[in-house]
């Protein structure tokens, strides 16, 4: 089917773990495919024939990645939008009914009316960023071990250790340069990186780690993001027994990065410094106080990304 000049064809995609519901306006065409390689291939073939101006899909951080990768490969124009914007649009037009089919139609309607900017997201870059962050962490660990050896080993082997430290320093800088290049190459990554770096204590590497290890940032509630990172306190109770609240599970890579970022933030960010000092003064162990600050940090970062608001502009 060829698109006429008068038509502005928009496809809305409701994403689920197992299925993709797709509605096309103004053709009023609907189809459902499995959210796997076979189903996505079928969806791409049908969309290519329809030649849409825009395919809009909600950002979930997980279930849409394979589909938008396929769209990018097939040169189908797509826009990844914040689910909050879809919900606000539904409220504005008085839409209350909710099924996967109706949601796909709603997203297509949103695309037709709002015409969100096309995404230049490169999904494969997300894994590359994660790989570079992981490698940088490995190099830092090696650097720390060699610095420790420099303190305890005899002076006759110092030249060897110093030579290796120089190599490691150059490799770490190389990873930093690669991270910067990957983030600059993708407007969505750069926008999110700039947002989170506006918070004192969050640097380029922390921002890159959040982008690669926590793509859901900005798409969840405060409780959900704290639980996903693994900094939400979990009560241990059974009958009359009431144990201490603990943190467990979650994405340890993100938690480790934020823990280190908090150590820096407490030196330059008055909000976290005062929170930490208040908790310690109240008798909380220092590590518990730091984790509480990390929880506060990720909740604030989540709301900043969700609302597209810089730290300085936000009342926190």
Secondary structure, 3 states (H helix, E strand, C coil): CCCCCCCCCEEEEEECCCEEEEEEECCCEEEEEECCHHHHHHHHHHHHHHCCCEEEEECCCCCCHHHHHHHHHCCCCEEEECHHHHHHHHHHCCCCCCCHHHHHHHHHHHHHHHCCCCCCCCHHHHHHHHHHHHHHHHHHHHHHHHHHHHHHCCHHHHHHHHHHHHHHHHHHHHHHHHHHHHHHCCHHHHHHHHHHHCCCCCCHHHHHHHHHHCCCCCCCCHHHHHHHHCCCCECCEECCEECCCECCCCCHHHHHHHHHHHHHHHHHCHHHHHHHHHHHHCCCCHHHHHHHHHHHHHHHHHHHHHHCCCHHHCCC
